[in-house]
Amino acid sequence: MQLKKYTDYGLRILMYLASFDAEQGDEKPKLATIREICDTFSLSANHVNKVVHHLGRLELIETRRGKNGGFLLAKRPEDISLAFVIRQLEGDEKWIECENPYCVALPACELKGIVARGKELFYDYLNHYTLKSLMAQAPQLRQIFSTAS
């Protein structure tokens, strides 16, 4: 299984925002811009806009309009479950499709059930991790992100 690029981009954006989160003393969190994200990760603005919009609808990021606008995390990194993020960005589609086109083995096949159970185990495992889990090396990530663009 491979995550969609859309999901990959969403996770990168969240990591970027978390690396500049308010855990840097009493400073306000840094507002990120679409341009910064695009420059840092070499992504198209069209893709980043779509992902940022989706993350906003999921209430994971907060967007601020205007001259000094941008976006930042709407929740603490420890409150953002990787399972939730991935499930939402991937969509909760079946990992194996037996009905379209119809598979003649369907009446006697165990594959669909086994794969469905594996999917749930995958998400159960990810439930143990949050965005904060990805930030063990936040200072190094901040440095990398600052020099990437």
N, C-alpha and C positions, 0 to 999 in steps of 0.2 A: 504494500500500500504506500502511496505517496500523497502527501498533503497537496492541495491545490496551491498554486502560486498566490492566490487571493488570501488564503489562510496564512501562508508564510509571510506575506507582506504585513498582514494584521499583527502577527506576533512580533515582527521586527519593529513596527511602529510603537507597539506597547512597550517593548524593551527600551527603545530610544527614550520614550517619555519617562519611564521608570528610572532610567539612569540619571535623569536630571530632576528627579522628584525632590520634594521638600526636605528630604533627610540630610540636606547639606546645611545644617544649622537652622537658623531662623529665617533663612531666605525664602522668598516666595518661589514656587516652582516655575521653572522656565517654560514660557509658551513656545511651542514649536510651530513651524509653518510647513505648508505643503512643499514649498521650495527647499527647505532644509532637508526634509525627508527624501525628496527626489535626489538632491545632490549627494546626500550621505550614502544612499543605497543604490544609486544609479537606476532609479525607477521613473516611469512616466507619470506625469502629473495626473493624467486621466485615471490610471489605476489607483494612485494614492488617494485622489479625491473620493473615489467610490468606497475604498476601504475605510477612510476616515469617517465618511458619512455613516457607514454601517456601524462602526465602533461607537459613534455618537448615538445612533438609534438604540444600541444595546446598553447605553448609559455607562460605558466604560471610559469614555473621554468626554470632556466638556469643551465646547468650541466657543470662542469669543470673536465677535466681528469687530471690524473697524480698523483704523490705521495701525494700532498696536495689537491687532488680533492674533489669533492662533488657536492652538488647542493644547490641552494637558489632561492628565489622568483625572477622572472624576471619582475614582475610588483609590484606596490604598492598595499597593501591589499585593499585599497579603490577602486582600479580599477579592482578588481576581483569579478565579480558578482556570487553570489551563484546559481542563475538560470542558468547561462552559464555553470558553473562547473558541476552541477548536470545533466543538459541536455546532456552535452558531455560525461560524464562518464557512465550515465545510458544508453545512446543511445536513440534515439527518436522513440522507438518502440510503437506500439499501446498498450494501457493498457487493451484492451478487444479485443479478436479475434473472429470474427463472421463467418469468411469464412473457417477456417481450424481448427477443422472440421466445416463444414457448419452447422449453426444453423437454424433450420426450422422456427424460429420466426423472422428471419432477415427482411423479407418484411414488417412487421408491428411493429417492435421493435424500441423503442426510446432510449434504453439503450446505444448503441454505441455513439450516438450524445451527450447524457448527460455526459457520462464519458469523452469523448474527450473535451468537454467544461470545465469540472472540472479539467482536466489536464492542460489546458491553464490557468485557474484561479490560479492553484497551482504555475505555473511558473511566472505568472504575479505578484503574491504575493512575490515570492523569488527575483524578480527583484528589490525590495526595499532594499535588503540586500547585503552586500559585505563581503569579508573575514574580513575586518576591523570590521564589526558588531559583529563578533565572538570573537574579541580580547579585549573586554571591561575589562577583567581581565587578560591581558597579563602578568603582573609580577607574578601572582599566577600560571598561566599556565606554564611560564618559570621555576618556582620553581618545579612544579609537574613533568614536563618533565625532568628536570635535575636530579631528584632523582629517577625517575622510572626505569632507566636502570641498 
